[in-house]
């Protein structure tokens, strides 16, 4: 009996980067233990924010998943991608112009998330390698980015349809799927034709392309809080005014794409795309970012049932039902009536349970 409170499924973040230490555009090297500690901290805070499952979008690997599975560290259930695939000079080739080493040849919070693979054969081999290492899905970059000076511009053409298809084929052979970082309209269309299931960001899609997503049965995973947060911390992270302006334009365009996705019945996922220490301040703020775009019921559905379907966990996650995982939250108030209760998990989340284990209980 939870009284007047609300019982709901545990939350799912469909786009997280738990191995990041800093949003600084400087590609500073960090010792591997520091990155592991940062991931451990991220996971613990994420669970206390009510996220009982996370899809990690580049950086986490088997070692962290094993620690979670063996209860040696505390955190959400982890669906990790391993290293994201990118082409030479692509969106996740974070080397500066004077660097010639492979981005995974040294350790930094950026370089651990990616591996360079060029051409169909290399893409196929790289996908097989991440799947061999236990990746739940394959992550790849199908366009540039919008934040770091070391990233290629979002308009970058990245990966041919043949290369994308190779990754999709390898994922399908392991009964899983591909998620693609992609901002551009042309890039999204290539991804859809190749069979990519999860379209990340998609801020510059045309309405016709959004309709195409519905036709192909793809999911849209917009990630607004990471962009907003990077604007808020621009001074601290030394982002240039031009990048800040581009971020503002990217958010505005993404809002339009969100509306088109609703219009064309594209399933909308709930991801944050947050890095490291900033996640503890902002992860639940993705709810805030969507409050003017959608109703509370749809936003909560995105963070629970829709994300569960995206992760191929329908009926197991994102629901309160027989045979589902016992991932539960008890929330003060009614988030369907006032979504703002989700923005203060410390005071409003009275019980947090993952897989039948209670990690917080303030029911009194």
Buried (B, 14 or more C-beta within 10 A) or exposed (E): EEEEBBEBBBBBBBBBBBBBBBBBBEBEEBEEEEBBEBBBBBBBBBBBBBBBBBBBBBBBBBEBBEBBEEEEBBBBBBBBBBBBBBBEEBBBBBBEEEBEEBBBEEBBBBBBBBBBBBBBEBBBEBBBBBBEBEBBBBBBBBBBBBBBEBBBEBEBBBBBBEBBBBBBBBBEEBEBBBBBBBBBBBBBBBBBEBBBBBBBBBBBBBBEBBBBBBEBEBBBBBBBBBBBBBBBBBEEBEBEEEBBEBBEEBBEBBBBBBBBBBEBEBBBBBBBBBBBBBBBBBBBBBBBBBBEBBEBEEBBBBBBBBBBBBBBBBBBBBBEEEEBBBBBBBBBBBBBEEBBBBBEBEEBBBBBBBEEEEBBEEEE
